[in-house]
Amino acid sequence: MGSVAEPHFQLRDDNTVHVAMSLDEYQVFNDMVSMVHGALIHTDPTQPLPPTVDRLFPSIFENPLEALAYDKHNAEFVALRHLKLNRFARVLQQLELPGQVVGQKWRTQITIEELDVWMVVIQDIRLSLSQIANVQTEDDMDHLADEWRQLLVWLAYLLEEIIHIFLKSD
């Protein structure tokens, strides 16, 4: 997806982060953020979670009988869903700002605090796509179609870049 020569995330002297993606990467990323955000919006706590968001709400119970009795209307589930919706909405808002296309690149500036939100959203997208593709372990990656594998590896690469930014900013 992206070029290793040009990082997607660069820490600036003013402690802001410059984000750059090719237009194709931008479109794919925007579509993924929109997909998971839409799935979160339509999540009905009284029904089983769809695969798109199931892994975003891991079971806190080891005993399956306790998990069956778990009420998804409880405050923890509602608060976590609300937090995830807000994070995805914030990233979507940043993706939709006008005037950010320069040549064949989409660019924006975000704060280091916003980068934390991006990191969580990218990880949630990876979890969501892994669930859809039935990836439970690293070995499962060997059986994926090339497009799925490339997408998951690209998202991992973005997360690695973000972690390096956080290490530099300390």
Secondary structure, 3 states (H helix, E strand, C coil): CCCCCCCCEEECCCCEEEEEEEHHHHHHHHHHHHHHHHHHHCCCCCCCCCHHHHCCCCCCCCCHHHHHHCCCCCHHHHHHHHHHHHHHHHHHHHHCCCCCEECCEEEEEEEHHHHHHHHHHHHHHHHHHHHHCCCCCHHHHHHCCHHHHHHHHHHHHHHHHHHHHHHHHC
